[in-house]
Amino acid sequence: MPVFASRWVYFVLSFLVTAFAQPAWVPWLGYLAGAFGYALFWKGLLGFRRRRDRFLLAALWFSLVQGVQLSWMATTDYMGPLIYVLYLFLILGMGVQFGILSFLVSPWMSIFRMVAVSGCWVVFEWLRLYFFCGFTWNQIGLALAGSHYSLQFASVCGIFGLSFWVLWVNLWALKAWTEKCKKLAFCWGALACFPYLFGWTHQWVIERTAPVSKKLEVLLIQTGLFPEQKDLFLDMPEAYLSPLVQWQRILHVLDGSKKADLILFPEAALPLGAHVAGYALDDVKHIVQEDFFPPLESPFAIFSEGQWKVNNGFILQALANQHEADIIVGLDDRDWTGKYNAAFHFVPWKNKYSRYEKQILVPIGEYIPASQFRRFSQFVSASFGVYSSFDPGKESKIFHSHVPIGISICLEETFGHLIRRCRLLGAELFVNITNDVWFPHSKLPEQHFHHGRVRSVENGVPILRSCNTGITGAIDCFGRVVKVLPKSETQVYAMHLTLPMQSYRTLYSLWGDAGILTISSLGMILYLLRKSCRKCITRLIF
């Protein structure tokens, strides 16, 4: 085969291996991508001598890889055609990062340089956290999340540590391939296998030293509503379901359900928020047993126009009383402190609740970005039909239920440092409530779900997830799936499961992302110092 043609074979093969090597796509391809997927690309790339050609090819190739993995974003049903602009900006931006990285890759690399290159990529991925609300998707370390054994390595160094390892192993593959050395090939094979051997050993030890403390009976609700069904859209009034009808759908699947300690509802589960008294008490009596009603007083009820009117909080407290179960639910809320996308915790017969306010808001969906630029914000508002913003919450909180619960809403689950904060506050169970309906018929639910698996392993804590549409289910502390509901965008479900409560302290929960960032930074600094010293010595000699 001609040399030129062989290069493009490398490009195509490496693309097919890496683009689909995420657990949301083809999990077993992660074994290949984590071992040599990127090395295949670099092998072809190094045949081009001009640095500009290398940069452009690397940027284009990685943009195409990201185009596949972020294809869920190119969904215009609710986002409109402008979402393509953001989609292209993101995949090209990450392509530029990879193009810059490829400047540092050479046929003959020292171990110092390999550490520096891997560390540089970790810093690139970490810097994405500071783009708008933070872009947390598509770390290349997700290739190791296809197997729960290799995923255990995240308990040491987090998702960025997995990315470091993937790059590190691929650079060893390239070095062994280029230098045609058996010892290097052996080192590469050992490094590629290490996360799997570590994971098996790690799990074996933890299962014997951190036994199951108790079992939690859980009921997970998946509401299965499109936006036009939940809220009244002027252009689709026929699709709208009244709040009372929405409650009837939920209560229908709750009837006859097994006894539970905890019931979870998804993010923004119902219209009218937490405190809008939009239900006549007489109507509520037809769907909830009156014996379990909380007192007709603030914050649950008001007397108006000659009758009692109640809110969602009233119904939820009544359900908590009736089922003798704690309830966690997502509802919008507004008070004197601001307007929030919030999670509420109701306890049987307490007649009061705890509230967590979402800290990381989604640009456009939950707040208007760059509001200081008036014309731009007006354009965004008009294009997406968003004319008001939520206020961000100020702190992570723990809901004290049968076990301490760390709560996250929607994409907050993808921020490792935020979930770690809940662990440091004492959480022994994570709960994520979400709504992935804004990108229908896409891979977003799967991508989101597997980020949850990473968070469970990073912190050694099980996770419960309740979604409006998406993947509702439970994950144990090793990132293994306990039970999930069928993926659906139209059906309402209630799933009962027994969750073994097993948690343990991890190194990642101790040092967070600072551990791998320190290693990466030191690797780059030492490489630069070593390179500078060699130049100085060369000048002195010659």
Buried (B, 14 or more C-beta within 10 A) or exposed (E): EEEEEEBEEBBBBBBBBBBBBBBBBBBEBBBBBBBBBBBBBBBBBBBBEEEEEBBBBBBBBBBBBBBBBBBBBBBEBBBEEBBBEBBBEBBBBBBBBBBBBBEBBBEEBEBBBBBBBBBBBBBBBBEBBEEBBBBBBBBBBBBBBBBBBBBBBBBBBBBBBBBBBBBBBBBBBBBBBBEEEEEBBEBBBEBBEBBBEBBBEBBEEBBEEBEEEEEBBBBBBBBBBBBBBBBEBEEEEEBBBEBBEBBEBBBEBBEEBEEBBBBBBBBBBBBBBBBBBBBBBEEBEEBBEEEBBBEBEEBBBBEEEEEBBBBBBBBBBBBBBBBEBBBBBBBBBBEEEBBBBBBBBBBBEBBEBBBBBBBBBBBBBBBBBEEEEEEEBEEBBEEBEBEEBBBBBEEBBBBEBBBBBBBBBBBBBBBBBBBBBBBEEEBBBBBBBBBBBBBBEBBBBBBBBBBBBBBBBBBBBBBBBBBBBBBBBBBBBBBBEBBBBEBBBEBBBBBBBBBBBBBBEBBBBEBBBEBBBEBBBEBBEBBEEBBEEEEEEEEEEE
